[in-house]
Amino acid sequence: MNARADILYTNGPFSAGLRFEAYQKPMLGFDPRYEGQGIANYFASYQNDKLSVTAGNYYEQFGNGLILRSYEDRFLGIDNSLFGFSVNYRPWDGVTLKGIIGKQRFYWEYGKGFVRGLDAEVALNNIIKSWTESKTRITLGGGFVSKYEDNDVTIISRQNEYALYKLALPANVGAGSVRMELSHGGWGLQAEYAYKSQDPNEQNHYIYKNGDALFVSASYSQKGFSANLQAKRVDNMGFRSERNPNDKTGQMLYINYVPSITKQHTYAFLSMYPYATQTTGEMGLQGDLMFKLKKETLLGGKYGTDIHINTAVITSLDTSTIGGMGTDGYTSPYFGPGDLYYGDVSVEIARKLSGKSKITATYGYVVFNPIVEGHAGHLHHNNIIVCDYTYKINKKNVLRMEAEWMGSDSKYDVLVDDKRCGDWVMGLVEYNFTSAFFISLSDQYCYHDGIGNYPNVSIGYTRKASRLQIGYGKQREGIVCIGGVCRQVPASNGLTFSLTTSF
Amino acid sequence: MIKGNIFICALASIVLAWGCDKIEANENGLYEEYAGSAITWSEGTSITTNAGKRVFLEKYTGPKCPNCPTADDSIHSAQRQFGNRLVVVAIHDYSSFGRPLGEIDLRTEKGDNWSSYFGVRNAGSYPSAIINRMHNDNTFDLFMPTTVLSDKIANALTSALSINMEVTSTLTANTTTIDVNIEFIQKVTDSLTLTIFVMEDSIIAPQTMPNGSRNQDYVHNHILRDVVTDIWGIPVYADGHEGSRRKAELKYTIKPEWNKEHCHIVAFVSNAATREVLNVAECKLSDNSEQFNE
């Protein structure tokens, strides 16, 4: 059972809060080190127009998060909150300075590393008077984050060697970034480059190579049309506040966050192989196009048609090994892609058929390299078709039906035990009535080259800010990802109950 | 706003002054303080007085574990029966039972890695013990050491002796020179590893007792302090033929907060693949005579 209560008190410029959490025992898929209960987070803060100061647990992000992002996601079981002080100061309109200092939460304890950081952001249009009314908006920013961790001697023995080695570890590891955001009418351009000093750690096998990351996003939008192109290159940018945190989830004590550029699909089969960001090294591109076919036209139909096309490709870096532990590890050309990690393309067409009904049809193609999840094996190629139909019976009663099919060249292998392999069909019927209740029935069935049948039923009730949901069924082992950060979900069969409320 | 400026300036000073360290590579492109000099292998000597089979018992415990003092009594009783044929280590891991009740934290990351690997953390049952890292079917043979241990230890002692071992420690200031002698009694074809660690006796720290009370002055013995080698050991540089002997020598610096008089060095040889322990030896840190009394 997982439970939590956030309590917030505000009085003028002062506020204080705490979060009580209980894991008795942690639900399946959550790390057993969460077991226990108590006040997990607490803080007190003061805020006025120019200054805000927080003491206690807090969350903060510099830019896109390439050098700092402390955040919390209860569905992934991640809480990287910092415990210490944070200050946010706005000396002039358009100028924001941030400073943080603290340790990161690690289940019911704190990590060994001490994190310190500064960030500055300047909105040029606010400080240059002649630019105030300009259609071109420019924001510049930069930050620096440093981690201190005692450089206890780490003695290692190399494979096939009979000697012991003692590494000279840096106690302070720094990461800096510069960023800009530019917009002009419907056009937008965002870029951030980050650099990290030597950070030998368990994840990079104690190599001393510097890390860097580049993230660029360009977009254009106007009424009925939008396009977005994103690119990123990440090299040795896993930045954690402990070198070897003994964390099997691989997600705790991250100081930074590398944004995901793959689409977060919502349909079950399209999201069956989610891509987890590889902070050790990856590069990729994503393109996204949305447009509307006008209503009362041949193609657009009576009500118009929305079309959404998305594609992404992610590869490893093209690396040449120059050594193992205690060396710079490898070299890689900046624009040299390595093996394919992930690729997808999806086309979604949504059309209103009448005043009461709407249909959405989606085709998707996903290529997935199991090495991303730590398994050897061939690339999986999946074709997916989804049909989603919604019928509004009246103001308070809505019926939704969903049918999905996935054809894959992957075959179930008992040694790997990946139960996602094979060809699948799925059906779902959901009925919302009186605007407050809903009931949903679904089944996923692997009919070829795989195993598994996963029926589920779920009933829910929503009233004001409270939501109660009871589900019963079978869940397939898999991976749940949010923003490129993933959690392993074990197979389960049984009853789930969830209640959320706020007042 | 003066307060805000002062805070930002103070933070800027801290962050920029100690932002990052740069480690320079040596001529070989390595970022190491020393390489290859820490351990030397040479021809070993014959083991006579310290020969024989010993049993290695790992106990996973913690200050918040009320049944752990019962296990300590049970192990103490076994030590009286088997003398130094039984080598015990107590490991405090990062489970909720291992959290310290006061300022003295007896946990180690390396011990926690062992705990996770052998399935103690996952099982969540404390105290847990394992003898010679033996298997029971496909899992490690964990058990609760709160009852009589004689049978399990006696069984382990009767298994075939494949190697003799002895360890000595010569302490100079805070640095010890550790010598481990290994003599093959039978031919061993499996890959072997040698693991060496430091443990400390007689540490006074709080402990939850079986009746739920807290004993502030509980005496913790056999506490794992550090693993000198890699936690899974370093390869034993030997051909494994019957009668062959190898000797490993390495230096290790003791941490100042440990009581040298109460520290011991333990060395064991295990199967690199199965982790099963073939033999173990123990000696005091502060003198070079091995503790081995029949």
Interface residues (C-beta under 8 A of the other chain):
Chain A: P32 R33 E35 G36 K50 L51 V53 V87 Y89 P91 L97 G99 I100 I101 W108 E109 R116 G117 L118 F144 V145 S146 Y148 I155 I156 S157 N160 E161 Y162 A163 L164 Y165 K166 L167 A168 L169 P170 A171 N172 V173 G174 S197 Q198 P200 Y208 N244 N246 K248 I322 G323 G326 T327 D328
Chain B: M1 K3 G4 N5 F7 I8 L11 A12 I14 V15 L16 W18 G19 C20 D21 K22 I23 A25 G29 L30 Y31 E32 E33 Y34 A35 G36 S37 A38 I39 W41 Y94 S95 S96 R99 E109 D112 N113 S116 R121 N122 G124 V228 T229 D230 I234 P235 Y237 L250
